[in-house]
């Protein structure tokens, strides 16, 4: 499981994320802003109040938390099976 170690708010609804494996990447959240629970982000100050939770996830108060593994996949462009080796299919032998 990846953990976020540093977060930096960028222009728009983008965040620069630094992960525990040394990877640093940017994630754009503009497609979520204003929708459902993310209506909170209509207030720019609320979006900028992001912090890192105890498990390395992104947290906005007690209303929103985002999984660091999902954010890692989004930031790196990798597929789940690239990161989580247990998801790789084993060849079946008849």
C-alpha positions in Angstrom: 0.0 0.0 0.0 1.3 3.4 -1.0 1.2 6.4 1.3 1.3 10.1 0.5 4.0 11.9 2.3 3.6 15.4 0.9 0.8 17.4 -0.8 1.1 20.7 -2.6 -2.0 22.7 -3.8 -1.5 23.9 -7.4 -3.7 26.1 -9.7 -7.1 24.9 -10.6 -8.1 21.7 -8.8 -4.7 20.1 -9.1 -2.5 18.7 -6.4 1.1 17.6 -6.5 1.6 14.4 -4.5 4.8 12.9 -3.2 4.5 9.2 -2.4 6.5 7.0 0.0 8.4 5.3 -2.9 9.8 8.6 -4.1 7.3 9.1 -7.0 6.0 12.7 -7.3 3.1 13.4 -9.6 0.1 15.7 -10.2 -3.5 14.7 -10.0 -6.3 16.9 -11.5 -9.5 16.9 -9.5 -11.4 19.4 -11.6 -13.8 16.7 -12.9 -15.0 16.0 -9.4 -15.3 19.6 -8.1 -18.8 20.6 -7.3 -20.3 17.1 -7.7 -21.9 15.2 -4.9 -19.7 15.2 -1.8 -17.2 17.2 -3.7 -19.6 20.2 -3.7 -17.5 21.2 -0.7 -14.7 22.3 -3.1 -16.8 25.0 -4.7 -15.2 27.0 -1.9 -11.6 27.2 -3.0 -10.4 27.6 0.6 -12.1 24.2 1.4 -10.2 22.5 -1.4 -6.9 24.1 -0.2 -7.5 22.8 3.3 -6.4 19.3 2.2 -4.1 17.4 4.6 -2.6 13.9 4.8 -4.4 11.5 7.1 -2.8 8.9 9.4 -2.9 6.2 6.7 -1.3 8.4 4.0 -4.6 9.3 2.4 -5.8 12.8 1.5 -8.4 14.2 3.9 -10.7 17.3 3.8 -12.1 17.7 7.3 -14.3 14.8 8.2 -16.2 14.9 4.9 -13.8 13.6 2.2 -10.9 11.1 2.2 -9.3 9.6 -0.8 -7.4 6.4 -1.0 -3.6 6.8 -1.6 -3.5 3.7 -3.8 -6.1 5.0 -6.1 -4.4 8.4 -6.3 -1.0 6.6 -7.0 -2.6 4.8 -9.9 -4.1 8.0 -11.2 -0.8 10.0 -10.8 1.4 7.3 -12.3 -0.9 6.1 -15.1 -0.2 2.5 -14.0 -2.8 -0.3 -13.9 -3.6 -2.0 -10.6 -1.9 -5.3 -11.6 1.3 -3.2 -12.3 1.4 -2.1 -8.7 -0.2 -5.0 -6.9 1.5 -8.2 -7.9 -1.2 -10.4 -6.4 -3.6 -9.2 -9.1 -1.4 -10.6 -11.9 -3.0 -13.6 -13.5 -1.1 -16.8 -13.0 -0.9 -19.0 -16.1 -3.2 -22.0 -15.7 -1.9 -25.4 -16.5 -4.2 -28.1 -17.7 
